[in-house]
Amino acid sequence: MIMLLKKIKILLFVTIIISCSKEKNTPNDTSSSIVWDGPVIYFEKEDEADFLDKINQDSISKNVKITRGNDGGQIFNIAKENRSDKYKSPIGTEWAIGTLDQIDSLIFESFRIAVKPQYVVGKKLIMHLIEDDIYLSVEFKSWSKGKKGGFSYNRSSP
């Protein structure tokens, strides 16, 4: 009888843990999110341009300003970080390969996990601004190799 009670307690504990956990990499409910599907905006940071200059930062929202340093790294959010972190940048965003009409079924991850930056040109992506809960489409048009820091993309607007 005691063994049966122990097994029931363990089974109950495991059931509670599983039911309270959100499985990683499951699509989110985006029904209350903001989706930007307005006119396309082109942004470009030229090779070796000063990433501290606001003209070289795509100010998407007060919480997300995308730029790229001239050290060969990836894009980052200068509103939240001073330089790129290979595995976390751009902080405050998550990304998926796909289109806006697919957002409910997409899996969002960090930029580097979602795509390999050197192969990002031409891919249709969705960027989620986490704090603002905004989804927008992004398609990179260029990505400079070496330590030049240039990149460009088209993105949707409100």
C-alpha positions as a Python dict, from the first residue, in 0.01 Angstrom:
ca = {
    (1, 'M'): (0, 0, 0),
    (2, 'I'): (283, 241, 91),
    (3, 'M'): (458, 166, -241),
    (4, 'L'): (137, 238, -428),
    (5, 'L'): (97, 574, -249),
    (6, 'K'): (459, 666, -333),
    (7, 'K'): (400, 582, -699),
    (8, 'I'): (82, 789, -705),
    (9, 'K'): (266, 1087, -548),
    (10, 'I'): (546, 1061, -803),
    (11, 'L'): (299, 1032, -1090),
    (12, 'L'): (103, 1331, -959),
    (13, 'F'): (422, 1536, -922),
    (14, 'V'): (537, 1456, -1277),
    (15, 'T'): (192, 1537, -1416),
    (16, 'I'): (190, 1876, -1241),
    (17, 'I'): (539, 1963, -1364),
    (18, 'I'): (455, 1871, -1724),
    (19, 'S'): (124, 2055, -1725),
    (20, 'C'): (277, 2373, -1577),
    (21, 'S'): (573, 2379, -1816),
    (22, 'K'): (560, 2551, -2154),
    (23, 'E'): (732, 2336, -2408),
    (24, 'K'): (1028, 2518, -2564),
    (25, 'N'): (996, 2604, -2930),
    (26, 'T'): (619, 2594, -2948),
    (27, 'P'): (439, 2860, -3151),
    (28, 'N'): (291, 3150, -2956),
    (29, 'D'): (-65, 3276, -2962),
    (30, 'T'): (-35, 3598, -3163),
    (31, 'S'): (-406, 3688, -3167),
    (32, 'S'): (-356, 3994, -2945),
    (33, 'S'): (-23, 4098, -3100),
    (34, 'I'): (35, 4391, -3337),
    (35, 'V'): (125, 4292, -3693),
    (36, 'W'): (293, 4548, -3915),
    (37, 'D'): (196, 4483, -4274),
    (38, 'G'): (222, 4839, -4404),
    (39, 'P'): (448, 4983, -4672),
    (40, 'V'): (801, 4846, -4704),
    (41, 'I'): (1085, 5053, -4555),
    (42, 'Y'): (1441, 5010, -4685),
    (43, 'F'): (1725, 5044, -4433),
    (44, 'E'): (2096, 5036, -4510),
    (45, 'K'): (2411, 5069, -4301),
    (46, 'E'): (2700, 5111, -4540),
    (47, 'D'): (3036, 4940, -4496),
    (48, 'E'): (3250, 5093, -4221),
    (49, 'A'): (2982, 5351, -4129),
    (50, 'D'): (2975, 5462, -3764),
    (51, 'F'): (2715, 5245, -3589),
    (52, 'L'): (2686, 5506, -3310),
    (53, 'D'): (2548, 5760, -3558),
    (54, 'K'): (2166, 5743, -3549),
    (55, 'I'): (2151, 5750, -3929),
    (56, 'N'): (2313, 5403, -3920),
    (57, 'Q'): (2052, 5261, -3679),
    (58, 'D'): (1711, 5143, -3787),
    (59, 'S'): (1491, 5289, -3513),
    (60, 'I'): (1197, 5049, -3532),
    (61, 'S'): (1055, 5135, -3188),
    (62, 'K'): (1181, 5304, -2871),
    (63, 'N'): (1293, 4958, -2755),
    (64, 'V'): (1452, 4830, -3078),
    (65, 'K'): (1717, 5006, -3285),
    (66, 'I'): (1900, 4768, -3518),
    (67, 'T'): (2257, 4830, -3629),
    (68, 'R'): (2581, 4640, -3687),
    (69, 'G'): (2935, 4706, -3568),
    (70, 'N'): (3236, 4706, -3797),
    (71, 'D'): (3400, 4408, -3627),
    (72, 'G'): (3253, 4134, -3843),
    (73, 'G'): (2976, 4055, -3593),
    (74, 'Q'): (2606, 4033, -3642),
    (75, 'I'): (2328, 4287, -3601),
    (76, 'F'): (2237, 4405, -3253),
    (77, 'N'): (1986, 4624, -3073),
    (78, 'I'): (2173, 4939, -2971),
    (79, 'A'): (1875, 5042, -2754),
    (80, 'K'): (1952, 4745, -2524),
    (81, 'E'): (2316, 4650, -2587),
    (82, 'N'): (2648, 4814, -2680),
    (83, 'R'): (2770, 4543, -2917),
    (84, 'S'): (2658, 4216, -3065),
    (85, 'D'): (2648, 3894, -2869),
    (86, 'K'): (2674, 3598, -3104),
    (87, 'Y'): (2400, 3401, -2929),
    (88, 'K'): (2166, 3669, -2785),
    (89, 'S'): (2165, 3967, -3023),
    (90, 'P'): (1963, 4154, -3110),
    (91, 'I'): (1832, 4155, -2752),
    (92, 'G'): (1459, 4220, -2730),
    (93, 'T'): (1385, 4045, -3058),
    (94, 'E'): (1316, 3695, -3178),
    (95, 'W'): (1315, 3571, -3535),
    (96, 'A'): (1164, 3306, -3760),
    (97, 'I'): (1193, 3217, -4126),
    (98, 'G'): (854, 3272, -4288),
    (99, 'T'): (592, 3532, -4373),
    (100, 'L'): (340, 3734, -4174),
    (101, 'D'): (51, 3508, -4271),
    (102, 'Q'): (237, 3219, -4104),
    (103, 'I'): (318, 3379, -3765),
    (104, 'D'): (85, 3156, -3564),
    (105, 'S'): (269, 2845, -3679),
    (106, 'L'): (629, 2973, -3671),
    (107, 'I'): (891, 2894, -3410),
    (108, 'F'): (1074, 3210, -3297),
    (109, 'E'): (1437, 3200, -3182),
    (110, 'S'): (1738, 3428, -3151),
    (111, 'F'): (1863, 3572, -3480),
    (112, 'R'): (2171, 3348, -3491),
    (113, 'I'): (1971, 3032, -3424),
    (114, 'A'): (1702, 3125, -3679),
    (115, 'V'): (1952, 3203, -3958),
    (116, 'K'): (2321, 3199, -4033),
    (117, 'P'): (2394, 3571, -4087),
    (118, 'Q'): (2627, 3518, -4384),
    (119, 'Y'): (2343, 3333, -4564),
    (120, 'V'): (2057, 3564, -4462),
    (121, 'V'): (2031, 3760, -4789),
    (122, 'G'): (1707, 3681, -4969),
    (123, 'K'): (1543, 3491, -4682),
    (124, 'K'): (1194, 3598, -4578),
    (125, 'L'): (1198, 3650, -4202),
    (126, 'I'): (966, 3766, -3931),
    (127, 'M'): (1107, 3974, -3645),
    (128, 'H'): (913, 3986, -3320),
    (129, 'L'): (975, 4294, -3105),
    (130, 'I'): (918, 4120, -2774),
    (131, 'E'): (857, 4417, -2542),
    (132, 'D'): (632, 4594, -2794),
    (133, 'D'): (468, 4265, -2906),
    (134, 'I'): (497, 4367, -3271),
    (135, 'Y'): (560, 4131, -3562),
    (136, 'L'): (709, 4261, -3888),
    (137, 'S'): (852, 4110, -4203),
    (138, 'V'): (1221, 4151, -4288),
    (139, 'E'): (1412, 4055, -4601),
    (140, 'F'): (1786, 4118, -4603),
    (141, 'K'): (1920, 4261, -4929),
    (142, 'S'): (2291, 4268, -4839),
    (143, 'W'): (2532, 4142, -4571),
    (144, 'S'): (2897, 4253, -4590),
    (145, 'K'): (3162, 3993, -4522),
    (146, 'G'): (3478, 4068, -4333),
    (147, 'K'): (3499, 4351, -4084),
    (148, 'K'): (3299, 4607, -4277),
    (149, 'G'): (2967, 4601, -4089),
    (150, 'G'): (2743, 4679, -4382),
    (151, 'F'): (2395, 4535, -4425),
    (152, 'S'): (2060, 4630, -4569),
    (153, 'Y'): (1705, 4506, -4557),
    (154, 'N'): (1346, 4575, -4644),
    (155, 'R'): (1100, 4562, -4356),
    (156, 'S'): (731, 4619, -4312),
    (157, 'S'): (594, 4923, -4131),
    (158, 'P'): (276, 4998, -3929),
}
